[in-house]
């Protein structure tokens, strides 16, 4: 075995492979997409490129999960000649102030993308001096994922940009691959398959076996009942003159096509659309039930039935859930599932059997079992424990229903325990599919087939990395498992064909190159205009920064509004706002809702309570409804138009909240930008301290005056006036009297006492 000899890489650490060095050489010539089979050393390619670029500037590497970030940190700390304090890891648990300090000193930063996106929006640092951006698992660079914003910002902002995107599975859809290349500004494509001559010597064989099981009688009966309920719903839609598929062909693609028909009828003001959309929701729920019964088993299926029962019987449940719950056939299913005290699906016993066989022949094996749903993961961990096989649960962070997720720290600990042999088996959801490199994993079990070629390839890639591996896929005969197996295999072949086609070096281009929507500001500045990059960092500490400023609730960063505001040059502060989503100056507070969220909040949550809080917390409360017009609200959740009109009238008249409609996130950002510019003031249009001298009188005027004091909002003003009765009495009160008012603290009391004595002098 020969080793790479490169500056900045320790001697005798990296095996020399011709395809890796060739790819790295080409990647230095421009932004590059690297498509390599799992286990073929994409990270080694990144190391070779980073070793060449680190003398030029910082390296930033992005990975989608904290366990993967931690894995990369170990790899590069070991294989790159760099001081340990110069290579850092950012995750959401790293405080912002610490990230700013670490960024200044670091030469190599590895991070989850959301952290970098939020830091760029808040202008905690910039990417100007980053000489290489590595985007791992770059097939995620689509839609609203944080990779998109960071890559576009980097390519526009960096002094000498170079980007390396890496994936084993770009997908079978040529348009999606083209979108990835466009967002990353790819100019070079390097792809290999396992059959290529320069890769073949390093490929370890992976045996794939499909094991078929039969669905037990109880679950066949449950599926049959659900199918009769599905048939009734399809018949109802057909009676409304909708083109419906046969039940056997009711895939997600077919359901989406059905929804497209319904939406077209809605636009045509067809009254049948309101009934159809609710029936469609019932079909979605019933079809999911069939999938669980066929592929997951009685534990997951029973848990789903009980959740449907809770939703349907509760007052806040959807109409679809209520109708399903009220169906006598559903209630018979509920009665049937009460007899299921243990897992009846033969897959669970088959998993135990397969693992026992493996451990007899290879006691030191590491085995990963993939299951799509958390109910299935928990069931399998318990089932294996009863068979005397230690297994570790590996799921995402979010807690759902009564089941607690794993924090990032707990995920890392689970991987460590598995790697070091404290647990023989890891039972994981999709969170374990991407990138985790555990060399001794020699068996991967699919609890069910998955239709996604990307997920299938990622799962298979967890074995056969350093030695021969085995993959076993469990398939329930005569069910969607068989369909998904066929779909996945077909898409994998299509993807491999597409990867081979990319060897020509031609970069895929979307059918229609993206044109910014009307009014959207491109990130590139006009000639002579100050770029945002010029202001970053300096602006954070510069008190004379006169750019429009907006405080954004940090829970709003999942939308693209904050991204567009940043691209428009707005100075953004991220904070957790107790009320509202965007604060502009000391007067304007904005709540943003999509049209769907507006209707959902009206029906299922306390919309008017939110509007009351918004009105009491600001002088100028504003509600932005994003995604359409008033007419679009009528088409959601089968609400009568009068209910929508009455709600909007109440918000405007009873709460004095201004209502604005925007078509998308871009227009929302431009509207907020317009407010921010007005509040900041501009040449020739200074902002008055009061909108109108005659606009208020009596109680309103007194409240208005008091809310002009620092630290005093509308609620505090009303609490003080309710207690003291007049403005004069408040200004005459002692600090002790003020502090006795509920909700008034030190800051508010001091503002009342000190503001009247502030000297005003002409400068």
Secondary structure as GFF3:
##gff-version 3
##sequence-region A 1 763
A	DSSP	alpha_helix	18	27	.	.	.	ID=ss1
A	DSSP	beta_strand	32	35	.	.	.	ID=ss2
A	DSSP	alpha_helix	42	53	.	.	.	ID=ss3
A	DSSP	beta_strand	58	62	.	.	.	ID=ss4
A	DSSP	alpha_helix	66	79	.	.	.	ID=ss5
A	DSSP	three_ten_helix	84	86	.	.	.	ID=ss6
A	DSSP	beta_strand	87	90	.	.	.	ID=ss7
A	DSSP	alpha_helix	96	105	.	.	.	ID=ss8
A	DSSP	beta_strand	108	111	.	.	.	ID=ss9
A	DSSP	alpha_helix	113	121	.	.	.	ID=ss10
A	DSSP	beta_strand	130	136	.	.	.	ID=ss11
A	DSSP	three_ten_helix	138	140	.	.	.	ID=ss12
A	DSSP	alpha_helix	146	157	.	.	.	ID=ss13
A	DSSP	beta_strand	163	167	.	.	.	ID=ss14
A	DSSP	alpha_helix	174	184	.	.	.	ID=ss15
A	DSSP	beta_strand	188	191	.	.	.	ID=ss16
A	DSSP	alpha_helix	197	200	.	.	.	ID=ss17
A	DSSP	beta_strand	206	213	.	.	.	ID=ss18
A	DSSP	alpha_helix	217	239	.	.	.	ID=ss19
A	DSSP	three_ten_helix	247	249	.	.	.	ID=ss20
A	DSSP	alpha_helix	252	267	.	.	.	ID=ss21
A	DSSP	alpha_helix	272	291	.	.	.	ID=ss22
A	DSSP	pi_helix	292	296	.	.	.	ID=ss23
A	DSSP	alpha_helix	298	313	.	.	.	ID=ss24
A	DSSP	alpha_helix	319	326	.	.	.	ID=ss25
A	DSSP	alpha_helix	328	337	.	.	.	ID=ss26
A	DSSP	alpha_helix	346	361	.	.	.	ID=ss27
A	DSSP	beta_strand	366	370	.	.	.	ID=ss28
A	DSSP	alpha_helix	374	386	.	.	.	ID=ss29
A	DSSP	beta_strand	391	394	.	.	.	ID=ss30
A	DSSP	alpha_helix	408	419	.	.	.	ID=ss31
A	DSSP	beta_strand	425	428	.	.	.	ID=ss32
A	DSSP	three_ten_helix	430	432	.	.	.	ID=ss33
A	DSSP	beta_strand	441	446	.	.	.	ID=ss34
A	DSSP	alpha_helix	453	460	.	.	.	ID=ss35
A	DSSP	beta_strand	469	476	.	.	.	ID=ss36
A	DSSP	alpha_helix	480	501	.	.	.	ID=ss37
A	DSSP	three_ten_helix	502	504	.	.	.	ID=ss38
A	DSSP	alpha_helix	532	535	.	.	.	ID=ss39
A	DSSP	alpha_helix	538	541	.	.	.	ID=ss40
A	DSSP	beta_strand	549	553	.	.	.	ID=ss41
A	DSSP	three_ten_helix	554	558	.	.	.	ID=ss42
A	DSSP	alpha_helix	561	567	.	.	.	ID=ss43
A	DSSP	beta_strand	571	575	.	.	.	ID=ss44
A	DSSP	beta_strand	582	584	.	.	.	ID=ss45
A	DSSP	beta_strand	588	594	.	.	.	ID=ss46
A	DSSP	alpha_helix	595	604	.	.	.	ID=ss47
A	DSSP	alpha_helix	607	616	.	.	.	ID=ss48
A	DSSP	beta_strand	620	626	.	.	.	ID=ss49
A	DSSP	alpha_helix	630	633	.	.	.	ID=ss50
A	DSSP	alpha_helix	641	653	.	.	.	ID=ss51
A	DSSP	beta_strand	658	662	.	.	.	ID=ss52
A	DSSP	alpha_helix	665	680	.	.	.	ID=ss53
A	DSSP	alpha_helix	698	707	.	.	.	ID=ss54
A	DSSP	alpha_helix	714	724	.	.	.	ID=ss55
A	DSSP	alpha_helix	727	732	.	.	.	ID=ss56
A	DSSP	alpha_helix	735	739	.	.	.	ID=ss57
A	DSSP	alpha_helix	746	755	.	.	.	ID=ss58
###
